[in-house]
Amino acid sequence: MTNPCWEQHIADDLASLRQSHLYRQRQLTFAIDATHVERDGRRLINFASNDYLGLTRDPSVIAAATAAAWRYGTGSGAAPLISGYGPAHESAERAICQWKGCEAAILFPSGYQANHAAIQTAAHVGKLHGGVRFLIDKLAHASLIDAIRGSGEEFRVFPHNHIDKLRRLLSEHPPAQLQVLVTESIFSMDGDAADLRALAQLKREHEFLLVLDEAHASGVYGAAGEGLAAEMGVSDAVDVSVLTFSKALGCIGAAVCGSDHFCQALINHARAYLFSTSIPPMVAAAADAAIAVIRDDPSRRQRLRELAQRVRERINEMGLSIPGGDSPIIPIILGDESAALEAAQIMQDRGMLVGAVRPPTVARGSSRLRVTLSSEHTDQDIQQFLAALTAIRAPQ
């Protein structure tokens, strides 16, 4: 029996990806602790995880999840508007509101879904307003771009952090049309920050709804880890923010945070919420416990920020290309795909797991190693990493 033609089309496509160094495949990885993994029988120091504070292994977070699993089971059993919203969900949402200083928060199984729901709700609000246009930073996360495209509404992409271009766009729209500005606070691939103070100033000049994805800033920035907007003192300028649990909080899931009216509109109109089973209660309990650790133990955040500064300074001294910033996401730009793959293999040969990021995740010509730090990396881990990095050649 011959394969159908569509199978051959897939085979040809996969062969093309392999030839262009863009083929992706999963690799079995056994997590040993917060900063070490085993792959192919080798123990590696992990610089490819978003577990910024080591909370995937925190005893209090694990205990909260375990207790909730015994009490409520491993799943919620239904969508939140049916019977899938229980005490653990309510408690986690209340903790998020107190932590973030927002009126309301709604839980989701993933950050991707949360971003879709936030955009779907903003699109609905725009229709009530007399039309909507989305303005999105070029380097914003794919989930935000996908959500905006999926909404079918008008949108414009502005150059990364280009405030002057954004100001011009805000000056050139029909008065009745709601403008929705969408950006990340800490950008997931470049590790740099949005100019939130400039965006806050723009809100004093123009009316728009600001949706801020704080996935990589929550738990890392702010006096209590609330995020970059809090650290910059501009939380009042943010209308809607998205918090993910899969980075600093050490588990899985997300929340959309905003006014009570916006969150009630989300519950009633966001398809990503209406048609999805609720996050398991044990995960909600884990997130609740993680917030308590982040809020009450600033030493982890302080350690992480210090490591980020130290490692960034050393990489710059080596002459390797990294964008500016102070986040624990440090992309080492190497150019083409083969250079990134070769560098990742060099690091693995020296006992380090570092991700090679290639198109379409990043633009062509900007393939990179994406280094991520954890507060749980020891000084010895960092020394070994920097020593191994000396084998990486700067792009010519």
N, C-alpha and C positions, 0 to 999 in steps of 0.2 A: 504494500500500500504506500503510495507516494504522499509526501507531506502536502497539505494545502498551500496555495500560493502565499497566503498571509504569513505562514510559518517561515517561508523563505525570505520574505521581506524583513521579518524580525531578525533572522540569522544574519542577513546582509547588514542590517543596521548595527547589530552588536559587533560584527567584525570591523565595521568602520570606526566604532568607538574605541575598540582595542588598538587599531592602527594609529589613531590620533591621540592616544594616551588619556582618553576620557572615559574609559570603561570603569564601572563601579561594581564592587561586589562586597558582600559582608565577610567579615573575618571573625571567627569564634574567639571571644575574648573573655577570660575569667577574671573577675574583679577580686583582688586579694584584700585590699583596703582602700582608703580614700585616694591614695596616690600611687598604687602599684597594681599592675595587672599581669596576667600570664597569657601569652600568645605563642602558639606553636612550641609549647614547652619551655619558653623563656620568660623569665621575670623581667618586667620593664617598668621604669618609672613613667607614670602617666602624665603627659603634658597635653592630653587631647580630651579632657573632660571639662564640663561646665560646673562641676561640683566645687564651686569657689571656696566654700567654707567647710568642706568635709562633712556635711550634714547627712549624706547618704548612710553614714556609719555611726551617727550620734546615738548613744544609748537612749536618751530621752525621746528622740523622734521614733526610734524603732519600738520602744515600749508603748508609745501612744498608738502607733499603727497596730501593734499586736493586740492591745487591749480592745481597740475598736473592732478588729476583725473577729475576736471572740464574742463581742457583744452584739455586733450588727451583721456579721457575715462578711464575705469577701467582695460582694457587689451590691449595688443599690437596687437592682432588679427592675428599674423603670426610668422613664424620663422624669425630670424633676417636677413637671406639672401633673404627673399621674400619681405616682407614690414614691418617687425616688429622691425626695427632699426630706432629710431627717435631722435629728439633733446635732449630729457631727457636722453636717453642712452648715446649719445655722450658726454653730459655734465658730467655725472657721471664717465664715463671712463677717461675723461680728469682730473677730480678732483682726481681720484685714482692715476693716473700717477704722478701728481704734489705732492701728499701726500706721495706716496711710493717711488718716485724717479726712476720709471721704464719707459721704452720707450713706452710700450703699455699695455692695460688692456682690457679684454673681459668679459662682464657680463654674468651671468648664473642665472637661477631660484633657484638653491640650491647649497650648498657646495658639496653635493654628486655628482651632475652632473659636477661641476667644477673640482673635483678631477679626475673623469673619463676622462674628456676631456684632462686634463694635461697629464695623463698617456697614453692615446691613441695617443696624439701628440708625446710624447717622444718615444713611440714604433715605430711610423712612422719614426722619425728622426734616430732611431737606425737601421732600415732596410736600410736607405740610407747610413748609416755609415759602414755597413757590419755585422750587427747583434747587438743584445741588450741583456743585462742582468740587471734586476732590483735588487737592494739591499735595503731591507726595514727593519726598526726597528720593533722589535717584538710587541711593544705597539702602533704602528701607527694606525690611525683611520681605522675602518672597510671599509669605502668608498675607501681608498687607496688600502687596501688589495684586495677588490673585483675587483677594476679596474685592478690591476696587474694580478690577476688570469684570469680575463676576456680577457686580451690581448692575452693570449696563449703563451706569451714569457717566456723565462727562468727567474727564480728569486730565490733569496736566502734571508732568514730571518735571521738577526743577533740579538744576545741578546741585550736587551734594553741598549742603550747608551754604548755599548761595542766597544770602538774605536780600540783597538788592534785587535779584530776579524775582524772588518771592514777593517782595514789596510791589514790584510792577504788576505781577499777576493779580495781587489783591486789589490793585487800583483799577483793574480793567474788567470788571464783571458787572452784570446787570444788578441793580439795587435789590431786587427781590430774591436773587439767587444766594442760597447759603453756601459759604465757602468752608470746606472741611480740610484742615491742614493735618497731614499724617506724617509722623516721623518716629524714629527711635530716639531714645535718650543716649544710650551707648550702642553703637552700631556693631552688629554681631560679627561681621567679617573684618572690618577695619579697626575696631576697638577704640575709635575716636568718639567724641561727644557732639551732640547737637548743641548749637548755640542757643541755649534755652533763655538766657537773659535777653538776647536779641529778639527771640520769638515773643517773649513777654512784652517787650517794647512795641512790637508790631500789633499786639492785641490792644494796646492803648491807641493805636492809629487806625485800626481796621477791625470790623466785626468778623470773627470766624470761630468755628468750633475746632478746638485743638485735641487731637487724638494722639496720645504719646505711649509708645510701646517701651515699657521700663523692664523688659525681660532680663537684660544683662546688667541693669543698675540696681534693681531691688535686692536688698541684702548686702550690697557692697558700698553704696554711697548713702550719705545722710547720717545725722546724729544717732539715729536708731536703725539705720539700714533701710529707711523708707524709700530711697531712690535718689536719682540725680536732681530731680525738680526740687525736692526738699533741701538738698545740700545747697543748691543755687538760690534758695529762697523765693522760688517762683511757682510754688504749688498752686496758688490761686489762679494762675493763668492756664492751668491744665483742666480741660473740661472732662476728658475721659482718659483713663490710663489702663494699661494692661500689665498685669503681674503674672509671671509664669513661676510655677513651683519646681520646674525641672532644672533650674540653674542653682542659685545660692540656697534655695530651700531644700534641695537634695531629694526631691521625690518626683511627682508627675502631676500635670494639671495646670490650671491657670485661673485667673479671675479678671473680670472687667470691673473697674472701679469708676464711680462717678456720682452724679446727683441721684436722688431718689427717683425723680421723674425719668431721667435717662434710663436707669436700670429697670424701671417698671415698663418702659417702652420696649426695652430689649426682651424682657420676659414675654411680651405680647407679640412682638414682630420679628425677632431674629430667628430665622430658620435654623441656624447653627445651634441654637439653644432648644428650640421647640422639638426638633426631631432627633435628639441625641440622648442616649441613656446617661443618667447622672453619674458623676464621679463617685467611685466607691467610698463609703464612709471611712474606711481605714486610711485612705489617702487624704481625705479632708482632715482627719485627726492628726496625721503626720505633718501636714502643712501648718496646722494650728500650733503644734509643738515646735516646729522649726522657727516660726515667727517669734515665739517666746525666747528661744535660744539667741536668735539674731538680736533681738531687742535688749536682752539682759547681759550679753557677753560681747562687749565691743572689742575685745582683744583679737578675735578672729578677723574682723574687718581691718583693724589696725595692722595686723601681721600681713594680710593680703595686699593692702595698699603699699606697705613698705617694700614687699617683695617685687611688686610691679614696677616701682620706681627704680629699684636696684637693677633688675634684669634689663629694663629698657635702657638704662644708662650704659650697661656693659655691651648690649647689642649694638648700640650706636657707636661705641668705641671700636667695635670690630669692623665697622664700615658696611654693615648690612642695612638694607633699606626697610625701615618701618615707618608707618604713619605716626603723627604726633598723638599725644594723649597720655593718660595715666591709668588706664584700665588694665585688668589682668588678662585681657585679650590682646595678644601681641602678634600681628601678622608680619612675617618676614617675606617680603615681596621678591620673588625670584624670576618672574617673567613667564616663560613657557611651561607647558604641562610636564614635559619630561624632566625639566630641572627641579620642579617641585617633588615629583615622584622619586627622583634620585636622592634628593636631600632627605626625604622622609626615610628612605632605606638606609642612608648613612647614619641617621640618628638611631634607627632601630638596631643597626649593627653595633651601636655603642650603648645599647641598653635603654634607649628613650623612645617612648611612643609619642609621636607628634603627627598631627593630621596634615596631609597634603590636600589643599583646596584648589579645585580647578573649575573652569567653566562647565556648566552655566551658573554655578554658585557665585562665581566672581567673573568680572569682565575678562575677555581674552587679553593676553599679555600681562595679566596680573596674578597668575597662579602663585601660590604661596604655601609656606608652612604656617599653620595657625596654632600658635602656642597659647595655652591657657594655664594659668597658675592657680594654685590652691593655697589657702592658709596652712594646710597640713603638709606642704612641701617643706622638708628640712633644709637647713643651710647646706648640708652635704648634697642633697638632691639638686639644689640650685648650682652648686659648684660643678657637679658631674654634668649637668645639662650644658652649662656655659663652656666647659672643656670640650664636650662633644661638638658643640656648635662651631668651634674653630675650624672644623673640617669642611664646613659649608662655604662654597665660593660665592662672593658677591657677584651679581650679574654685571656683565661688561657693558 
